[in-house]
Amino acid sequence: MSCYTLVLSNPLFRPSARLVIRANARLFSTAPSRAQPAGKVPDHESYILLHTHQPPSQYPPHLKTPLWRKLKLEAGSWGGLVNFSWSPTQPVHPRYAGLGEDHAGEELYYATAFSVDRAPLYIPEVSLANLDTVVGQLRAHAQSSQLAPETEEGQMDEASEAAARLHLYVCTHGPRDCRCGETGGEVAKALHNEITKRDLWDRVSLGEVAHVGGHKFAANILVYPLGDWLGSVQPEDVPQILSEILARHDELSATQTSGSPTAPASPLCPPFWRGRMGLYKDAQIELAARS
């Protein structure tokens, strides 16, 4: 049963009759009459993920650690968003000691950053001690039109991205909102099963993230490096959505390889499309309206 149920009483029903409706259920997974979520992605040019040992289901409801606060403030100056992520396969700093809210130890994270039309940036260590250096690397990654050379603290691993690797993240932050924990968890499991079924682990990585905004759009899937956010996803939608994501990524990879000029891509999975990194909200709505 969902975390929300609606019990309706009506004199037209028999006295003992009750109607119980799942709050996040819908009759058809791709019903055109569903509310369009386009334009609901925050404006951003960069998305930064701090890797954790524990999944979002174990995070506190509100994550406001000292490092996160400072990095969020700095990243806001160039349009960067900061979040926490978990995956059983993602690297974690060897001295990671938790989310830092108890102030018991130094915050130490491995981080991944995505920016528009860039290979991901991998940073082996992020701490308050080296944050000024890290901020410089993140800003350069978000703003430069050319890939920066490898540095001591961070590297842009172009070679590892040559195999057209996709990064999918599902918000499963149940302590913040049960809809994300329940539906997000179900969608994350469905994605895991579908990726395994298709033997795609060499092309696709799957992770879980904390609150992304838009609880009512649970489940939310973030698709990088494409930068598209999808919302209102149900487990039964996953096979078709994954097929469309793979097709779009292959299409864009071929276009980039050919060097042909391209116009902004149409919304990915239109019934679920919330928006895209690198587009202002008005541009997201306009693009959705033209598609």
N, C-alpha and C positions, 0 to 999 in steps of 0.2 A: 504493500500500500504506500502511496505517496505520502510525503511529509505534510501535504495539505489534502483534505477531503472536503467535499461540499455535500451537505445533506439537505435535500429539498423536501418540504412538506407541501401538500396541495390537497384541498378537499376533493378534487376530482379523482385522486387516487383512493384505493381502499385504505382504511385506517392503518393497516399494518405496513403499508407499502413505503419504502424509502428508496430514494435514488442517490447512489454514491458515485461520484465522478472523480477520477484522478485529475488533479489540478493541472498537470502538465501533459495530459493526453490529448491526442487529436485523432480524428477519424481517418485522415489520409495524410501520409508523411510528406507529400508534396502538394498539398491543396493550394490552389492559386489564391484562395480567399484569405489566406493567412496574412497577418500584419507584416508589412515589409520592414525589416530591420535596418535597411540601408541608411547610412549617415550616422550610425551609432558607434563608430570607432573613434577614439580620441585622436586628435591631430598628433602625428609623431613621425619623425624621420629615422628613428633608431629604437630598437627594442633590446633591452639588456636583461639577461637572466643570470641570477646568482644561484649556483647549484647547491642543493641541500641533500643531507643524508636521508631525511624522512619525507614521506609524501605529504601533499597538502591536507590530507585528511587528519594529519597530526599537528598542523600549524595552529597557532592561536587565531581567534577570529580576526584580529587586526594586527598586521605586521608593520611595526614602526621602530625598527632597530636603529641604533645610532648610525651605523654605516649606511643603511638604506636611506635614512633621512638626508644625510649629507650628499650621497650620490644622486638621489632624486632631485635635490635642489640644483646641483651642478648640471645634471643632464637636461633639466628643463630649459636651460639657456640655448640649447641647440635642438630641442624637440625630441629628447630622449625619454623613454619610459623605462622604469625599472621594476622588475618582478622577481619572484623566487620560483625555481623549477626543481622538479625531481623526476628521475628515471632510474631504474635499476642498472642501466648501462652507461649513464652519463658520468664523466669524471668528477670527483669531488676532492677538494683540497685535503691533503693527508692530515692536517691539524685542525680541520673543521670541528668546532666545539658547540655548534648550535646557532640559533638565530640571534643571540646576543641581547635578548630583552632582559635577561636576568643579570647582565653586566658581570657575569662570573668569569668570563674569559674573552680573549681577543676574537673578533669576528674575522674569519678567514674563509674566502670562497674561491672556487674556480668559476669563471664566468664565460658566457657566450653572448655576443652582440650581433644583431642583424641590422643592416641598413639597406636603403634603396639601391638596387642594382650593384650590390657588393657581395663578395664572398664573406662568409661569417668571420668574425674576429674572435679568436679564442685567447683567453687570458688566464694563465695558470694560477695567479694569485691576486686577489683583491682584498685589501685591508685598509684600515684608517691610516696606517703608516705610509702606504704607497699610493694613496688615493689620488694625490695630485698628478702623479705620473700616469696612472690608469685613466684619469679623466682626460688627459691630453690625447691618449691613444684612442679613446672612444670618440672624442670630438673629431679627430682627424678621420676616423673611419666613417663617421656620419656625413662629413662635409666634403671630403676630397673626392674628386672624380677619378682619381687613379689609385690603384691598390698600393698601399704603403709597404715598404720592405719589412722583413721580419725584424722584430726588436727583441731585446732581452726579456722583457716582461710579457710581451704579447706577440701573437703571430696570426697572420691571415693565411690560412691553410688552403690555398687555391687548389692544390693538387688533390686534396681529399674531397673537394666538391666537384671534381671533374666527372665523377660517376653519377651526376644528377641526383645528389642526395637531397631528400626532402625532410623537413623537420616539422612534425605535427605536435601541437600541445593542446591538451584539453584542460579547462578549468575544473578542478575537482575539490575546490576549497569548501568542503561541507561545513566546517565550523563557522564560516562567514555567512553562508546561506545554504540551507538544506537542499535546495533545488540543484545547486552546483554539485553538491556531494552525491546526491542520488542519481540524477540524470547524467551528470558529467561522468560519474563513475561507471555507469552503464555504457555510455558511449566510448569511454576509454577502453573498456573491456572488449566491446564490439570491434573497435579499431585494431586492438591487439590480435584478436582472433582472425580478422580479415587479412591483416598483414602476414600473419603466420600461414594462413590458408594459401595465400598467393606466393609465398616464399619471397617476400619483398624486403627482408631485413637488411639486405645489402644496399638498398636504395632509400629506405625510409627509416627514420628514427621517430620514436613516440615518447612523449613526456607528459607530465602533468604540471600545472601551474596554479599559483594562488589567484586571488580575486583579479579579474580583468575589467569589471564593470558590466552592468547589464545582467543582473541575476535573472530577470524575466526571460532572457534569451537562452537560458541553459537548455541544452549543453552548448558551450562555446568551444569552437576549435580555431586555433591560430595556426596559419599555414605559412611557414617560412622556408626558403627566402622569398617566396612570392609576396608575402606581406598581407595576404587576405585573411580577414576574420569571418568566420561563419557562426551563425547563431540559430537557436531553436532546433537543433539537431536531435533526433531520436535514434536509438540503436538500429532501427530498421532502415534508416536512411544511409547508414555507413557504407554499404557496398557501392551504391551509385556515386556517393560523394567521393569516395576514394578513387574510383575510376576517373571521375572528372578532374580531380586534383592531379593525378598522374598524367592524364592527357594534356592538361594545360602546361605542366612543367616540361614535358617532352617537347611541346610546341614552342615554348619560349626558349628552351635550350637550343633547339635547332635554329631558331631565328637569330639568337646571339652568336652562334657559331658561324652563320652565313654573313654576319655583319650588316644585314639589311636593316634600314630604318624602320622603326615600329611606332604605331600610335598606342596610347594607353589601352591595355587589354580590357576586354569587357569583364563585368563582374564574374567571379568564379562561383559556380553553383548559385545562380540568381535567387532562387526562393529562400536561400539561407544567408545571403551575402550581407554582412554588416558594414563592410568598408575595407579600406586598404591603407597600409603604411605609405606615407608620402603624398596622400591626398587630403586636402581640407574637407571638412564635413559637407560643405556646399558642393564641392566637386564630387564627393561620393554619391550624393543624392542625384546630381545631374547625370553622372555616368550610369547610375541604375535606371534613371528615367529613359535614357536613350537606348537601353538594351532590351 
